[in-house]
Amino acid sequence: MPDTHTIRAMTITDYDVVVELMKRTPGVTVRDADSHDSTARYLQRNPGLSFVCEIDGQLVGCIMSGHDGRIDRFSLVRSGSKNA
């Protein structure tokens, strides 16, 4: 049976899993700017621009895009396998 992929808008309830993915991704650094509160503000300021991917109900990737009023940003984080 093929894996079931779901792509949906990211919400702040995804934060803990997304941060864990970030921590396990080579070359990605979790900074103070990636705090729960900062991420919540980012998602509010940029509605509908950040997404997560789930395979069989497990969050395996995230695309965050938006701007902070000065700089446009785009970030992609994905797990190395569906068992990450």
N, C-alpha and C positions, 0 to 999 in steps of 0.2 A: 504494500500500500504506500503511495507517495506521501511525503510529508505535507502537512497542511500549513501553508504560509499565510499569515495575516499581517497586513500593514495598516496601522492606525495612528491617529494623532497621539503624540506623547502627552502625558499628563504628569503632574507632580507626583502622583502615586507611583510612577515608574522610577522615580529618582534613585532609590537605593540600588536597584538592579543595574541601572545605567551607570552609576558610579562604580560598581563592582566590575562591569565590563571595561570601563575606562582604565581602572587600575590594572587589569590583566592585559591591556593592549600595549604592545611594545611601541615606544615613542610618544605615548600619551601620558601627560602629567596632570594629576588632579590638583588644582590650585584653590586658593581661598575664594576666587571668583566663581568656583564651581559649587559653592555651598548650597544647601537646600533653599535658603531664602533667596539667594541670587538667582538660582535656577527657576524658582517660582515666579520671580519678577520677569525674567527673560521670557518664559512661556506666556505670561500675561501680555507682555509688550509685543510679542510676535505670534499671535494666535494662528493656528493652522499651518505653521511652517516647520514644525519639528515632528518627527515620526519615529515609531519603533516598529520592529519586525519581530513577530513571534512565529516559532515553528512548533507545532503541536502544543501550543499554550506556553512555551518557554521563550522569554524575551532573549533574542540573540543578536540584535543590532539596533542602532539608533542613528538617526540623522537629525542634527539640530541646525537650524538655519534661522537667521534673523539679523537684527542690527541693534546697536545700543545707542542710536542717535548720531553716532559718528562713524562707526566702522561696520561694514557688513561682515557676517561670519557664516561659515559653513563647516560643520564637523561631521565626520562619519566614524562610527565605532561599531565593530562587529566582533562576534565571538569567532574563534578558530574552528569550532565545530558545534553542532547542535547540542552537544553534551556539556557545553562550557558552564 
